[in-house]
Amino acid sequence: MKTLAPGSTIGMLGGGQLGRMMALAAAELGFKVHVFTNEIDGPTEQVCNAVTHADYDDKKALLEFANKVDVVTYEFENIPVETVNVLTGVINVFPNAKVLEVSQDRLTEKKFINDLGIETAPFKDVSTLEEAEEALKDIGYPAVLKTRRLGYDGKGQAIVKNEDDLSSARKQLNNDSIIIEGFIPFDIEVSVVAARGQDGEVVCFSPVENNHKNHILDLSIAPAQVEDEILNDAIDKATKIINELNYVGVLTVEFFVSKDGPLLRVNEIAPRVHNSGHWTIEACPTSQFEQHIRAVCGLPLGCVKFSGEARMTNLIGDDIFQYYELLKEKGASVHHYGKNESRPGRKMGHVTRLFPSIG
């Protein structure tokens, strides 16, 4: 385990809002951040110490970047695996490339989870319309057709309610590498934000309940209003996953909670700090962002206990125009991501509200 001293520089792959909040947390601990991004004037760049603008397959730029930092991490999961492999040859990169190989492919991810004895939705790997028709005989309708790669916030998927929907869904995705998942009628989605240090210590934040609008996270409520037995099981499963990956940093596991069948099924793994963990900035002694910085720098993981209730609401698209009104609201902690253009479905900021426990 290598412990970095304050004043060291963390290399950050990616320049979005998650990197921004990690950079702010790093600064509070006395670290500098050098971001590597193919985006100009992104949210992280506005608050970091240095920036390299280059493509993620630019090996020369990557090696020059590595020479200027003391450790490397990343803020989104679609970093090319080869990018991480190039850097790993010359510097420590956390998390490792293995988790990207697992999480970037929905088929690989679900097989990995099932191999651990953890339930997911039933699924089949298909590449032709005929294979999809055959798979649906086992899985049944309704089902969800998904691309194996590059799917998030509802992208890369289509619901198939009956046989007539299949052909149009296949054309909509326009991709030969797909899987079919059984549609899970769940009651609640919960997520567990977990952290693992270089020494193998695992600390989990309180599981949260997530509500979506148009396939994008709208509201997270901590703690999730679910029986303790289910919440503890979710924490145990997240811990099993993060240990099996030999992960260093913050990872999030999303679960479906159902009354019928298995109570808990994993929806997906996100190898990064997560939108559903933003509430931790105000509610916990150590936020998910600080926890990630602690882990990749070889520092002890921090305390994550909190009492009461926290509610985090995303500001999506034109919601950001509520900014000035929200600033007038007592008890509302408003975060603006510094993006200069509002678009439908674009995450522009968030607001967190804390409610003390009663009694």
Buried (B, 14 or more C-beta within 10 A) or exposed (E): EEEBEEEBBBBBBBBBBBBBBBBBBBBEBEBBBBBBBBBEEBBBBBBBBBBBBBEBEBBEBBBEBBEEBBBBBBBBBEBBEBBBEBBBEEBBBBBBBBBBBBBBBBBBBBBBBBEEEBBBBBBBBBEEEEBBBEBBEEBEBBBBBBBBBEBBBEEBBBEBEEEEBBEEBBEEBEBEBBBBBBBBEBEBBBBBBBBBBBEEEBBBBBBBBBEEEEEBBBBBBBBBEBEEEBBEBBBBBBBBBBBBBEBBBBBBBBBBBBEEBBBBBBBBBBBBBBBBBBBBBBBBEBBBBBBBBBBBBBBEBBEBEBEEBBBBBBBBBEBBEBBEEBEEEEEBBBBBBBBEEBEEEBBBBBBBBBEEEEE
